[in-house]
Amino acid sequence: RDNGLFSYNPQTGVFRHHPMGETPVNNIYRITIDRNDNLYLAVYCDDVFIADAEASSCRPLTVADGIFKGDDVEGLVVSGRSNDIIYIASKRNGLVEVDVRSGSAAVTGRLCVIGAGINQDALTELFNV
């Protein structure tokens, strides 16, 4: 069953299905759009895909030997400094900076804890960092 991607335009009232070309993409979990209107789609426990502005074609985002294949991607953010850099946060790889032109990836951090009164010694022991 090809559910894929749907969009709704509240100004026109049009509900549209985007079949995504030859690569059916189902179970879209996260989505972000860059300044060129390219769509980055995280598919639940599968991979990260890139689609053109019309969502008429879609392909897996080629990143460092498929490090997101089978991973649970929790976040996608386009860099504020470059349209060619996106940050992908996943359960298995932590926070990864990805250059979408080359497919290179750099793990920028495996753990991000936000809060007040955090016991750093306990975190170090717990996560062995």
Helices and strands as residue ranges (DSSP letters): E 5-9, E 14-18, E 28-33, E 39-43, E 48-51, E 58-60, E 73-78, E 85-90, E 94-99, E 105-109, H 120-127
